[in-house]
Amino acid sequence: WVSASKETFALMSGILSLVHPEQYAQGVKCMQSIIGNSDLREYAEQWACVFNAVTALANRETPFHRDGSGTFPWYDILLTVGRYTRGQLSLPALGLDLDYCPGTVVPFCGNVLRHGVPHCDGERICLAFYMREFVHLWAKTGKAAWSMGLDIK
């Protein structure tokens, strides 16, 4: 699965490099540290992603919640795929109900913003990409600050 997902993993890393460059850079450092550990090299070299954790959720409705697996102030990225209709991602604090159609990518702070996903018609898989703080502590990469947007000149 990891080998077959290299393009998707690289795409999610590329999106993170645009929305939170500092977190992306720390993810790269963390993965380099993991690859440098001889016990983990074989597995880490196959992992084409700066996120060090991915959760696959199949056909799951979720009540409003905040995620506990990621880290303040880092972004998580949600990618939804499948054959379904009526997909929606709700962010009540922002007053948003997003069209959550197949192929949608949503970067946001899942620890900060309550979010939920109601029932949809069909087969949906959500891949949630995030970073575990303890992995970065082990790798001594420090902690990313809040993303403040890009300074475009």
Buried (B, 14 or more C-beta within 10 A) or exposed (E): EEEEBEEBBEBBBEBBBEBBEBBBBBBBBBBEBBBEEEEEEEEBEEBBBBBBBBEEBEEEEBEEEEBEBBBEBBBBBBBBBBEBEEBBBBBEEEEEEBEBBBEBEBBBBBBBBBBBBBEBEEEBBBBBBBBBBEBBEEBEBEBBEEBEEEEEE
